[in-house]
Amino acid sequence: MIRGGIADKLGNGYEAKWVLKQALFVLQGRADEIRTEPTGEDAGGFEFRITTGIHSDWHQCKSRTSKGSWTVNALEQEGVLSAFARKLVDPTTSCVFVSSDPVKSLDGLVSKAKLFSSDAEFRAGLNKDDEKDILLLRGIWKVDSHTEYEWLRRCSFETVSDQSLDKDLASFCSLLFSTDPGTCVDRLKGLFERSLTQTLTTDKLRREVVALGIGWRAQLDPSIEALLENATQQYIDTLRPPFAGVRILTPSTSETIDIMRNNSAKFIVIAGQAGCGKSATIAELIDVAKHEDVPVLAFRIDRFLGLNSIGDLGEALLSRKENPVGVLGNRYPFRKTLLVIDQVDAISEATGRSPRARDLLFELVQSTKFYPEMKVVLACRAYDLENDARLTRLVRENLAHAVRITQL
């Protein structure tokens, strides 16, 4: 076994949690395979690799540094950057470093390398501190400036706290399995302790997970499609088009449809005054999604203000005591899906009403991150978009695209 590899670290938690989170992506089918302690693959300095097609991501985890922030020299003392250099020679390889402490200098360089489309533009965008780090890095990697730029574009430096990993694993496991998350993590950890050096493909991992008896929600039951359709139709029946029998394709509606189809933003916030045409825009968006074979789940949050848990919402909406996001995402793990949540203003921060329902809404929104192909539409008044802290944060952090519907 590799000294300092995952076998040495499963007991201390942090590295194991990161491995398990990545393994769940393989279980979903978002990657083809995972191999911990990949012997015979020049894997010194790495915990594991994740492979999709011909591309491999090599992962190194270190819980923290005594200095509070990783420097280029500190990373090299741990052998991280030399290990990266061995793998980055292969253009089908990327390298990932994960820690609860940040790598401020190199994270900034990586962001700039990915922002600029050429080595020359990248160099022109460097400041004095960047230049110092580049010189240190070049001394370690011993490559020319163009190669250095290309390698940086295939690096990632993730800052993830131990508490954040705990939260993500609990949320992810609650979406994927019926057993409580703590039990799921313990059994999955045991699976990887038994599978060191083995390659676990998606199919093999699924067989192993089924054998763990933790109730994997593969959602192969086609009746789920009817449940999603019925819930969405009940929502559509509540909409009142401004002109009965007439479909109006406004610029705002066209913009919303285009974002669903092409924009990288995960969330769309549709905002406007009462009677401005939000319902018509949403109805048209759902109609287009259905015609393009995009599975849809739509509902009004104001119909569920008295519920106490995400499971209660799933039971009321779909007759399944599960997170509705998981029901939709697990049924269609490889396809674009659309989740529409209307009447968000009924529980916005500005109203001060139903704080529990508001927390459930944003818990629901947070869980969609485990399904990258899922687009989420939130509809509210313009006032709430401007004054609700969590809604404005979505837009400010570029996770959401706001569409303001003007009066017809």
Secondary structure, DSSP 8 states (H G I E B T S, - for coil): --TTSHHHHGGGSHHHHHHHHHHHHHHHTSSSEEEES-TTS--TT-SEEEEETTEEEEEEE----TTSS--HHHHHHTTHHHHHHHHHTSTTEEEEEEESS--HHHHHHHHHHHHSSSHHHHHHT--HHHHHHHHHHHHHH---HHHHHHHHTTEEEEE--HHHHHHHHHHHHHHHBSS-HHHHHHHHHHHHHH-TT-EEEHHHHHHHHHHTTS-B-----THHHHHHHHHHHHHHTT---SSTT-----HHHHHHHHHHHH-S-SEEEEE--TTSSHHHHHHHHHHHHHHTT--EEEEEGGGGTT--SHHHHHHHHHSSSS-HHHHHHHHSTTS-EEEEEE-GGGG-TTT---HHHHHHHHHHHHHGGG-TTEEEEEEE-HHHHHH-HHHHHHHHTTSEEEEE----
